[in-house]
Amino acid sequence: MPEKKNQNYLHGAAILAATAVIVKILGAVYKIALGNIIGDEGYGHFMVAHNIYALLLTLSTAGLPIAVSKMISAADALNRRNQIKRIFSVATISFCSLGALGTAIMLFFPNALAMFFSDPEAAKSILVLSPSILLVCLMSAYRGYTQGHSDMKLTSISQIIEVLGKVVFGLIFAWIFLKQGLSEAAAGAIAGVTIGSALACIYSAIYIRKMRRGKGGKTAANDRPDAPGQIFNNLLSIAIPVVIGSSVLHLINLIDTKLVMKILQGKAGLDLSEAAALYGVYGKAQTLFNLPSSFIVPLTISVIPAISALAAQRKNREAAEAMQSSMKITTLLAFPAGVGLSVLAKSIMSVLYPGSAMEGVGLLAILGIASYFVCLCLITNAILQAYGHERLPIFTITIGGILKICIAYALVGNPKFGIYGAAIGTLACDAVIATLNLLLIKKVVPKSPSYRKIFIKPIISSALMGVSAYACFSLFEKVTGSFGRLSMALSMVASIIVAVIVYLIAIIATKTLTYEDVILLPKGEKLAKLLKIR
């Protein structure tokens, strides 16, 4: 591959990585603010609709943009302009058809879907959200086209427009419709998703129109485009394995939603309002639980091509070193984040969600640890993909998901556990997936990494950090006697600062972090120089 082309790919990966972090943080801001506006019960209705949307969206779009980009990239390398036009045309029609089907399901059957998930109050949210499926599917065709030309600008900007529309309009409409009722407020909040999708789609259409006008140039002499049916079959052959892998976990989460809501209103003996409120608290804790993974996405984007290139050259030792460093970086970043969420769960929930049910503290304490295993799942999935074992994560995710459903079924209806059973199921699910992935890496990778070097020192450093955070916060609590929201926020920030300092001292003193580890990170050489790591 020419150096310039390689630089384009690396530049594109960096853009998408930065965008992923921005989108994740803005999404968290939206959900945290929304949880405070519509409360536990309203948030429960919102989560039911959003989980349905996530599954239909994954089925409609996961893998399809990747398939389009791969096919267009191949055609572009051969200067087959007519083939590119045909691919884009077939993709647009296919995506719109799939999107229209998803939209129709939500548009015509909102009450049936809501009743199926034991939350009839979610019907309005499902109805309002329905156009988003079609809009995002259309955008997926646009994004696949530009990615195939190594242009990541449309993908990045459209994602930011999408989340900004969700944040601004969703929060405004939630606040406006709150006077009419919680289900109406939840529908108003989720309207922001639809509006954000519409704005991003308009921008994408304008961008594509300008881009296609400038895509002239010579066409290969033998550029006779393939038949539409053949192109469609090629799209499916590339996309289906990715769709299956991406949709399994969403499907499991959807089953979990139905199961938890049904058990809360059955064995647990709660009414709809009480069940929705508890599920809403669980959803709030999940918002925070998902945050650490946003910082691992850039690492997975960079590690796949790095390890793939080394593996292709049969440089097994260098590939093993890159793999080991990437897993250690994941542990160094994600484990302390998870410990922090667990140790400071009380202050975090009280500051971000004042007035929310106290169950949120215990839920976040459990999900905080689970957040580390999610990050470990991401990096181990990336490693398996880099070595050409894309299908193995499908099996590990399925096994973990089945365990999650079984645990939720056994524990949620038990008065000793209640809604905590759902969080325990999530923790068990992610821990099992990560463990199975680690075992598979040992088996299928030519030169496997040393797990002792990856986990021991980072875990010890994280434990020291967790003890310091807990001790610092407890000291503030004893000194002040009682906490208001502001004093609790200040104490929490102070505890986090102390914990970060302790953690940095620990990983540097124990030589946990090496120069080879740091240079894998963005601006790694500058960071190593700053930390005086050689």
N, C-alpha and C positions, 0 to 999 in steps of 0.2 A: 504494500500500500504506500503511495507517495506520502512524503512527510507532511505536505500541506493538508492532504485529506485526513491524515491521522490527527493533526492538530485540530481540524474542524470537529472531529468526533469527541476529542477531549474537551474542547471548548463547549460543545453542546451538552456533554455530560455535566460539566460544571454549572451551566445555566439551569439545567433541569434539577440538579441537586439543590441549588440555592432556592429555586422556586418551590421545591417540595417543602423545605423548611418554612418559608414564608406562608405558604398555603396552610400548613399544619398549625402554625401558631395563630394565624387569623381565624382558622376554624375553631380552635380552642377558645379564643376570645369570644367568638359568636356563641358557642355553646354555654360557656360560663355565664355570660351576660344574660342569655336566654333563660338559663336555669333560675336566675334571680328574678326575672320578670314574670315568668309563668308558673314558678313553683314546682314542687315535686310532682304533683298530679298532672299538670299540664305538660311537663317534660316527659312524663311516661307516655302520653298520647303521641307526642312528637316522635319519640324513639320508635314506637311501633311502625309509624308511617315511614320513617327514615330507613329502618331495617329492610322493609319491603322494597323500597326504592333502590337500596344498595345492591340487593340481589339481582333485580331486573336490570339495573345499570351494568353490573358485571357481566351478566349473560349477554347483554347487547353490545358491549364495547371492549371488554378485556380480550386482548389478543388480536382483535381486528385491526386497530391502528398499527400494531407491530407487523402484522401480515402485509398490510398495504405498504408500509415503509420499506420492508425487505424487498418486495416485488418492484416497487418504483426505483429503489436504489440500484437493483440489478439492471433494470431497463435503462436507467440513466447512464450507467457505466458503459453501455453499448450504444449510446446515442439513439435509442429507440423512442423517439418523441411520440410516434403514433401509438406505440404500446403503452406509454405512460398515460396518454389521454384515455385509452380504453380501460386501463386499470382503474383510473380515478372515476370514470363514469360508472363502471360496474360496482365499485366500492360504494359510491354515493347512493346508488339505487338500493343496494343490498342493505346498507346501514339504515337508510330511511325506512325500509320495509320492516326491519327488526325493531327499530325505534317506534314505529307506528303500532306494531303489535304490543309492545310493552306499555305504551301510552294508552292503548285501547283497553287493556286489562285493568289498569288503574282507574281509567275514566268511567268505564261502564259497570265495574264491579267494586266500587269503594266500600259499600256496606257489607258485601259478602266477605271481602278481604278483612275488614275490620272485625267482623263477627268471628271469622276463622281464628283470629289472634286474640279472641276474648276481650276485645276493647272496642265496642261500637262507637265510642266517642272519637276514635281516630279516623273515622270515615271522611270527615271534612278535610283533614290533612292529606289523606291519600288522594282525594279528588283534586285538590289544589296542586299537588306535586306531579300529577300525571303528565303534563306537557314536557316536563324536564327530560324524560326518557328520549323522546324524539329529537329534542334540541341537542342533547349531548351526543347522541348517535351521529347526527349530522356533523357535529364538531369533530368527532373521531375520524371521519373521512378526511376532513381538512387537516387535522393534525398528522395523520398517517402520510398524507401527500407531502407536507413540508418536511417531516422527519426523514422521508425517503430522499429528500434533497439536502440532507444534513443541516436543515434550518430549524432551530429549536425556538426561534423567537415567537412564532404564533402559539405554540404549545404553552410557553411560559406566560406570556402576556394574557392569553385567554383564560388560563387557570387563575391568574390573579384577579382579572375582571370578574370572573365567576364567583370567587370567594368574597370579593369586596361587595358585590351586589347582594350576596347572601347576608353578609354582616349588616350592611346599612339598611336595606329594605326589610329584611327579616326582623330585625330588632324594632324598627319603627312600626311595622304592621302588628307585631306581637303586642306592643304597648298600646296601640290604638284599639285593637279588638279585645283586649283584656277585659274591658267593661262589659262585653257581651257574653263572656264565659271562657272557661279554660280551653275547651275544645276549639272555639273560634280563635283564641289567642295562639294556640298551637298551629292552626291552619295558617294564620297570618305570618307566623314565624317561618313556616316552611314555604310560604309564597316567595320569600327571599331567594330560595334555591332556584325556583322557576325563573324569577326575574334575572338573577345572576346568569343563569344558563342562556337566556334570551339575549342579554347584552353581549356575552362572550361569543355567541353564535353570529350575531351581527358583525362584530369586529372580525371574526374569522372569515366570514364571507367576503368582506371588503379586502382583507389581506390576501386571500387566495386569488381574487379577481386581478389585483395588481401584480401578484407574483406570476400568474399564468401568462399575462401580457408580456412579461419580460423573459419568458422561457422560450425564446426562439432558438436560433442556431441550426447547425446542420443535422440532418437526420440520416441514419444509416441506410445504405442502399436497399437492404433486405428487410426494412422495417415494416413488415406486414403484421399487424396486431393479431394476437391470439383470439379465438372465438370467445364471446362473453361467457359461455358455459364453462369453458376450460379455465378462464381467469377466476370465475366464481369458485370452482372446485379447488384451485390452488389456494385461494384465500382461506377456504375452510380447512384445508389440510394443514396449513400453518397455524391457524387461529385456534382450532378446537382443543389441542392439548393445553394451550395456555388458558383458554376459557375454563376448562375443567379444573385446572389447578387453582385458578383465582376464585372460582365460584363455590368450591366445596366449603370453604370456611364461612362464606356469606350464607350459604344454605344452612349450615350448622347453626350459625347465629340466629337465623330466622326460626328454625325449629326450637332453639333455646328460648327465644322470645315467646313463642306460643305456649311452650311447656311451662315456663315460669308464671306467666299470666294466668294460665288455666289452673295451676296448682295453688297459687295464692288465693284464687277465688273458689277453690274446691276444698282440698285437704286443710289448707291454712284457715279457711272460714272467713276470708276478708270480702268486703263488697268491692265493686268496681273502682270506686274512688280511692279506697285504701290500697288496693292492689296496684293501681296506676301510680300512686304516690311512691310506693316502695320501689317500683320498677324505675320510676323517674330518678330516685336517689341513686340507684344502681347505675343508671345512664350517666349521671353527673360524675360519679367516681370513674366511669369508663373514659370520659373525656380526658381526665388527668392521666389515667393509665396509658392512654395512647400517645401522650406527648414525647416520652423518651425515644420512641421508635423513629420520630421525625429526624432525629440527629444521626441515626444509623443509615438512613436512606442514601445520603451522599457517599458513604463508605461502600455500600453494596454496588452503587453505580460504577465506582472506580475500580473495585476489586475484581469484578467479572472479566472485563477485558484484560486486566493485568495478569490474572492467573491463567486465563484462556490462552494468551499469547505464549506464556512460559510452558504451559502443558503441551501446546502444539509443537514447540521446539524441543520437547522432551527434556526440558531443564527441570527435572523433578525436585531437586534440592532447592532451587530458587523459588519454585512454585510453592513448596511446603513452607518456606520462610515467609513468603507473602501471605499465605493462608494463615499461618500462626500469628503473624503481626496483626492481621485484620480481625481475627477473633479476640486477640488480647485487647486491641483498641475498643472493640465492642464491649468487652467486659469492663474495661477501665472507664468508659463513658456511661454505660447503661446500668451497671450494678449499683454504683453510688446514687444514681438518680432514683432507682427503685427503692433502695434503702431509705433515702431521704423522704420519698412519698409515704412510706410506711411509718417511719419514726415520727414524722411531723404531720401525720394524717389529721389529727385533731385541729391543729392550728390552720392547716391548709383549707379544710372543709369549712371551718368557722369563718375564715377571712373571705374566701371566695363565694361561699354559699351560706350566708347568715340566715338563720331561721329554717334551714333545711333539717330534715329528720336526722337524729343522731346515728342512725344505722350507717350513714355515709362514712363515718369515721372508721368503723370496722371494715366496711367494704373497701375503702381506699387502702387501708393497712394490708389487706390481702392482695388487692390488685397491684399495689406498689411492687411487691416481689414478683408478681406475674409479669409486670412490664419488662423486667430483665429477660425473662424467657422468650417474650415476643421478639425482643431485639436479637437474641441468640438464634431464634428461628429464622429471622431475616438474613443474617449473615451466613448461616449454614445452608439455607436454601440457595443463596447466591453462589456459594462454593460448589455445591452439587451441580448447579446450572453451568458454572464455568468449566467443569469437567465433562459436560455433555450428558448429565443424568437428570434432565429436566422433569422426568416423570416420577422420580422417587419421592419428592415432596408431596405429591398427590396422595400417596399411600400413608405417609406419616401424618399428614393433616387429617385424613379420614379416620385413622385410629384415634388420634387425640380428640377429634370432634365427637366420636361415638362415646368416648369416656366422659367428655363434658356433659353430654345429654344424660347419660346414666347417673352421674353424680347429682346433677340438678334434680332429676326425677326422684332420687333417693332422699335428698336432704332438704329441698325447699319446703316440702310439706311437713317436715319434722319441726316441731315448735322450738327445739334446741338450736336449730340452725336458721330456718326461715330463708330470707333473701340472701343471707350469707352463703347458703348452699350454691347459689348461682356463681358467686365470686370464687368459691372453692373449686367449682367445676372448671372455671376459666383458668385458674392457676394450674390445676392438674393437667388440663388440655395442653397448655403451652409448654409446661415442663416435660411432658411426655413427647411432644413433637420435637423439641430441642434435643432431648436425650437420644431419641431414635435417629435424628439427623447426625448427631455426633458419632453414633455407632456405625452408621452407613458410611460416613467419611472415612473412618478407620478401615472399613472393608473395601471400598471401591477406589479410594485415592491411592496412586502409586506410592507416595511417601507421605504418610500421615503426620500431623503435627503432634507436639508434646502437650497434652492437656494439663499436665502438672505445671508447666511453665506458663500456660495461658491463664489458669484459674487461681492458683494458690495465693500468690502475692496480691493480686488485685482484690480478692475477697477479704484478705486480712486488712488491707488498707481501707476498704469500704466499711468493714466492721468498726475500725477505729473512728472513722468519720461518723458513723451512725451513733456511736456512744457519745461522741463529743456534741453532736447536734441535740441529742436527747438531754444530756446533762446541762447544756447551755440553756435550752428552753425551760427545763425544770427549775433552774436557778432563777430565771426571770419570773417564773410563775410564783415562786416562794417569796421573792422580793416585793413584787407588786401586789400579791394577795389575790386579786381578782383581775380578770382581763376584760377590757372593752375591745371592740373590733380594731381600733387604731393601735392600741398598745400591744394587742396580740400580733398584728401585722408587723409592727416594728420588732418585736421579740423574735418572730419567725424569720425575718430578714437577717437580723443579727446572728441567729443560730445557723442560718445557711452560710453566711460569710465565714463564721468560725469553722464550720464543717468543711468548707472548700479549702481553707488554709491548712487545716489538719490533713486533709486528703492529699493535697499537693506535696506537703512535707513528707508524708508517708510514702508516696510512690517514688519520690526522688531519693529519699534516704535508703529505701530498700532496693533501689535500682530496678524497680518494676518496669519503668518506661525506658526503652532503649532508643537510640537514634534511628534504627531501622523501623521501629514502630511509628515514630513521630512523622517521618517523611511520607508515610502513606496518607496523612491528613492534608486537607487543603492548606497551602502556605506552610507545609511541614518543616521546611528548612529554616524559615524565619522563626517558627515556634520553637524548634530545637535550640536555636541560638538564644532565644529569649529565656528559655528554661535552663540554659547551659548544659544541654545534654549532648554528649559526643559519642 
